[in-house]
Amino acid sequence: MLKKIRLILGIIVLILALFGLITKNFVAQPFMMLGLFAFILVGGIDELNQGKKPRGYVSIFVAVFVLAVVIKTFFP
């Protein structure tokens, strides 16, 4: 289940990133970062479920950092 969610989120993030790079219009960048946050968070939860605790905790910490950047971008 988590692998399917990671795949879908990865595709969404990739599409939004390519959109920004090709059109040079970065209006969707905060939404791409939200998708990246969700992608990393789901990856961290998946790592914790597999018993890889240090890697899972680092992923969750990175996800929270990305969320802080998104909040800072939305509310300057």
Residue frames as qw, qx, qy, qz and C-alpha x, y, z in Angstrom:
[[0.000, 0.885, 0.465, 0.000, 0.00, 0.00, 0.00],
 [0.276, -0.839, 0.093, 0.460, 2.72, 2.47, 0.96],
 [0.462, -0.160, 0.582, 0.650, 4.75, 1.58, -2.13],
 [0.260, 0.619, 0.630, 0.390, 1.81, 2.51, -4.38],
 [0.133, -0.953, -0.230, 0.148, 1.38, 5.82, -2.55],
 [0.435, -0.605, 0.329, 0.580, 5.11, 6.54, -2.89],
 [0.434, 0.172, 0.652, 0.598, 4.97, 5.78, -6.61],
 [0.122, 0.813, 0.520, 0.231, 1.98, 8.07, -7.17],
 [0.268, -0.918, -0.042, 0.288, 3.51, 10.88, -5.11],
 [0.517, -0.362, 0.458, 0.627, 6.84, 10.49, -6.92],
 [0.362, 0.431, 0.624, 0.541, 5.14, 10.80, -10.30],
 [0.035, -0.929, -0.366, -0.052, 3.21, 13.89, -9.17],
 [0.398, -0.784, 0.158, 0.449, 6.38, 15.55, -7.86],
 [0.512, -0.092, 0.567, 0.639, 8.24, 14.71, -11.05],
 [0.261, 0.661, 0.578, 0.400, 5.49, 16.14, -13.25],
 [0.154, -0.965, -0.195, 0.089, 5.32, 19.36, -11.24],
 [0.490, -0.603, 0.320, 0.542, 9.10, 19.72, -11.29],
 [0.461, 0.162, 0.618, 0.616, 9.26, 19.16, -15.04],
 [0.125, 0.849, 0.480, 0.182, 6.44, 21.67, -15.55],
 [0.280, -0.914, 0.014, 0.292, 8.43, 24.31, -13.69],
 [0.510, -0.394, 0.490, 0.587, 11.65, 23.56, -15.54],
 [0.416, 0.356, 0.655, 0.520, 10.12, 23.47, -19.01],
 [0.069, 0.842, 0.442, 0.301, 7.84, 26.51, -18.73],
 [0.355, 0.194, -0.291, 0.867, 10.09, 28.54, -16.38],
 [0.455, -0.535, -0.113, -0.703, 6.89, 29.20, -14.41],
 [0.332, 0.093, -0.828, 0.442, 7.48, 28.31, -10.78],
 [0.506, -0.331, 0.067, -0.794, 3.97, 29.01, -9.52],
 [0.904, -0.180, -0.294, -0.254, 3.48, 25.28, -8.79],
 [0.431, 0.417, -0.678, 0.425, 6.69, 24.97, -6.78],
 [0.360, -0.330, 0.576, -0.656, 5.03, 25.13, -3.33],
 [0.895, 0.025, 0.082, -0.437, 2.67, 22.33, -4.39],
 [0.765, 0.379, -0.509, 0.113, 5.63, 20.32, -5.64],
 [0.104, 0.431, -0.691, 0.571, 7.29, 20.81, -2.25],
 [0.677, -0.192, 0.366, -0.609, 4.11, 19.62, -0.50],
 [0.940, 0.204, -0.192, -0.192, 4.20, 16.52, -2.67],
 [0.519, 0.468, -0.621, 0.354, 7.87, 16.06, -1.83],
 [0.314, -0.399, 0.578, -0.639, 7.05, 16.36, 1.87],
 [0.868, -0.034, 0.192, -0.456, 4.39, 13.66, 1.55],
 [0.832, 0.390, -0.394, 0.008, 6.71, 11.46, -0.55],
 [0.294, 0.463, -0.686, 0.477, 9.53, 11.61, 2.00],
 [0.502, -0.303, 0.487, -0.647, 7.15, 11.17, 4.94],
 [0.941, 0.081, 0.000, -0.328, 5.58, 8.05, 3.44],
 [0.701, 0.439, -0.524, 0.202, 9.08, 6.75, 2.69],
 [0.019, -0.464, 0.659, -0.591, 10.09, 7.31, 6.31],
 [0.737, -0.161, 0.345, -0.558, 7.01, 5.54, 7.61],
 [0.925, 0.265, -0.236, -0.137, 7.70, 2.65, 5.24],
 [0.451, 0.486, -0.644, 0.382, 11.29, 2.43, 6.49],
 [0.352, -0.368, 0.594, -0.622, 10.06, 2.35, 10.10],
 [0.891, 0.014, 0.130, -0.436, 7.64, -0.45, 9.24],
 [0.844, 0.369, -0.382, 0.070, 10.51, -2.44, 7.71],
 [0.826, -0.493, -0.090, 0.259, 12.54, -2.08, 10.91],
 [0.587, 0.288, -0.023, 0.756, 15.09, 0.42, 9.57],
 [0.291, -0.835, -0.403, 0.237, 14.62, 2.87, 12.40],
 [0.357, -0.513, 0.103, 0.774, 17.58, 5.27, 11.91],
 [0.161, 0.107, 0.585, 0.788, 16.83, 5.73, 8.23],
 [0.129, -0.673, -0.691, -0.230, 13.12, 6.15, 8.94],
 [0.321, -0.781, -0.302, 0.443, 13.72, 8.80, 11.58],
 [0.291, -0.324, 0.299, 0.849, 16.07, 10.73, 9.30],
 [0.062, 0.354, 0.686, 0.633, 13.48, 10.64, 6.51],
 [0.220, -0.788, -0.576, 0.001, 10.78, 11.93, 8.82],
 [0.358, -0.648, -0.069, 0.669, 13.10, 14.69, 10.05],
 [0.212, -0.073, 0.490, 0.842, 13.84, 15.72, 6.45],
 [0.049, -0.570, -0.720, -0.393, 10.11, 15.66, 5.67],
 [0.277, -0.816, -0.406, 0.305, 9.41, 18.01, 8.59],
 [0.325, -0.449, 0.197, 0.809, 12.18, 20.32, 7.35],
 [0.108, 0.222, 0.648, 0.721, 10.62, 20.37, 3.86],
 [0.169, -0.738, -0.646, -0.097, 7.26, 21.16, 5.46],
 [0.321, -0.710, -0.167, 0.605, 8.84, 24.09, 7.31],
 [0.226, -0.177, 0.434, 0.854, 10.19, 25.40, 4.01],
 [0.020, -0.483, -0.730, -0.483, 6.74, 25.06, 2.44],
 [0.252, -0.802, -0.498, 0.213, 5.12, 26.96, 5.30],
 [0.314, -0.558, 0.086, 0.763, 7.76, 29.67, 5.02],
 [0.154, 0.075, 0.607, 0.776, 7.05, 29.90, 1.27],
 [0.115, -0.630, -0.711, -0.293, 3.27, 30.08, 1.67],
 [0.324, -0.907, -0.271, 0.003, 3.41, 32.60, 4.51],
 [0.595, 0.383, -0.182, 0.683, 6.42, 34.89, 3.97]]
